Amino acid sequence: QVQLVESGGGLVQAGGSLRLSCAASGRTGSSYTMGWFRQVPGKEREFVAAISWSGDRTYYSDSVKGRFIISRDSAKNMVYLQMNSVKLEDTAAYHCKAGFYYSGTYHPLDDVWGQGTQVTVSP
């Protein structure tokens, strides 16, 4: 089992940048692909980005491609999401997950979702 704690959210002006962090503990030695999701109340949860265990493959949703960058530091069991040129529609609670990417889709290990870290973009 992998425990994940997200941080780094906050209030940012449109066009600005923010970096989210995800600290992993527990069974971090497994070769999971790490992913970020986001959710707005009343809307479906949305896949944002994922990165392979080795870091050599990254995946992005069309809505963030070219603006967000996912990275990981496996030695520190950390995953990051650099958010650039943020837009109002990026406002959401962001969640970090461990899982696998196959068949063109990211599959989290479980369906347990915490509060995540809130990102609010202001005009």
C-alpha positions as CSV (number, residue, x, y, z in Angstrom):
1,Q,0.0,0.0,0.0
2,V,1.2,3.5,-0.8
3,Q,0.4,6.5,1.2
4,L,0.3,9.9,-0.6
5,V,0.2,13.4,0.8
6,E,-0.3,16.3,-1.6
7,S,0.8,19.9,-0.9
8,G,1.6,23.2,-2.6
9,G,-1.9,24.3,-3.5
10,G,-3.1,27.8,-3.0
11,L,-4.3,31.0,-4.7
12,V,-2.6,32.0,-7.9
13,Q,-3.4,34.6,-10.5
14,A,-4.3,33.6,-14.0
15,G,-1.2,33.3,-16.1
16,G,0.9,32.5,-13.1
17,S,2.7,29.4,-11.9
18,L,2.4,27.0,-9.0
19,R,4.1,23.7,-8.1
20,L,2.3,20.9,-6.4
21,S,4.2,18.2,-4.5
22,C,3.2,14.6,-3.6
23,A,5.1,12.7,-0.9
24,A,4.9,9.0,-1.1
25,S,5.5,6.5,1.7
26,G,4.8,2.8,2.2
27,R,5.3,0.4,-0.7
28,T,7.1,3.0,-2.8
29,G,9.6,0.5,-4.1
30,S,7.1,-0.9,-6.5
31,S,7.3,0.4,-10.1
32,Y,4.1,2.5,-10.1
33,T,3.3,5.1,-12.6
34,M,2.4,8.2,-10.6
35,G,-0.5,10.4,-11.7
36,W,-2.3,13.6,-10.9
37,F,-6.1,14.1,-11.1
38,R,-8.3,17.1,-10.3
39,Q,-11.8,17.5,-9.3
40,V,-14.3,20.3,-9.1
41,P,-17.4,19.8,-7.0
42,G,-20.3,18.6,-9.1
43,K,-18.0,17.6,-12.0
44,E,-16.3,14.4,-13.0
45,R,-12.8,13.7,-11.7
46,E,-10.3,14.5,-14.5
47,F,-7.0,12.9,-15.3
48,V,-4.3,15.6,-15.5
49,A,-0.9,13.9,-16.0
50,A,1.2,10.8,-15.2
51,I,4.8,9.8,-15.2
52,S,6.3,6.3,-15.4
53,W,8.4,4.8,-12.6
54,S,11.6,5.5,-14.5
55,G,10.5,9.0,-15.5
56,D,11.1,8.4,-19.2
57,R,7.4,8.5,-20.1
58,T,4.9,11.2,-19.4
59,Y,1.3,11.5,-20.2
60,Y,-0.9,14.6,-20.2
61,S,-4.5,15.5,-20.8
62,D,-5.2,17.8,-23.7
63,S,-6.4,20.5,-21.3
64,V,-3.0,20.9,-19.7
65,K,-0.5,19.7,-22.4
66,G,2.1,22.4,-23.0
67,R,1.4,24.2,-19.7
68,F,1.9,21.6,-17.0
69,I,5.0,19.5,-16.4
70,I,5.0,16.3,-14.2
71,S,8.3,15.1,-12.7
72,R,9.4,12.8,-10.0
73,D,12.4,12.3,-7.7
74,S,12.3,8.6,-7.0
75,A,15.2,8.8,-4.5
76,K,13.1,11.2,-2.4
77,N,9.7,9.4,-3.2
78,M,8.4,12.7,-4.5
79,V,6.2,13.6,-7.5
80,Y,5.7,17.1,-8.7
81,L,3.3,19.0,-10.9
82,Q,4.6,22.3,-12.3
83,M,1.6,24.3,-13.3
84,N,2.4,27.2,-15.7
85,S,0.2,29.7,-17.5
86,V,-2.7,28.7,-15.3
87,K,-6.2,29.4,-16.3
88,L,-9.4,29.9,-14.3
89,E,-10.6,26.5,-15.4
90,D,-7.6,24.9,-13.6
91,T,-9.3,25.7,-10.3
92,A,-9.8,22.3,-8.6
93,A,-8.7,20.0,-5.8
94,Y,-5.6,18.1,-7.1
95,H,-5.0,14.5,-6.1
96,C,-1.9,12.4,-6.4
97,K,-2.3,8.7,-7.1
98,A,-0.2,5.6,-7.7
99,G,-1.2,3.2,-10.4
100,F,-0.5,2.1,-14.0
101,Y,-1.0,3.5,-17.4
102,Y,-2.1,1.2,-20.1
103,S,-4.6,1.1,-23.0
104,G,-4.3,4.8,-23.2
105,T,-5.8,5.3,-19.7
106,Y,-4.4,5.9,-16.3
107,H,-5.6,3.3,-13.7
108,P,-5.2,4.2,-10.0
109,L,-4.5,1.4,-7.6
110,D,-7.6,2.2,-5.6
111,D,-10.6,4.4,-5.5
112,V,-9.8,6.1,-2.2
113,W,-9.7,9.8,-2.6
114,G,-8.7,12.3,0.1
115,Q,-9.1,16.0,0.1
116,G,-6.1,16.6,-2.1
117,T,-4.6,20.1,-2.4
118,Q,-6.8,23.0,-3.5
119,V,-5.7,25.2,-6.3
120,T,-7.7,28.4,-6.9
121,V,-7.0,30.6,-9.9
122,S,-8.1,34.2,-9.7
123,P,-8.7,36.6,-12.6
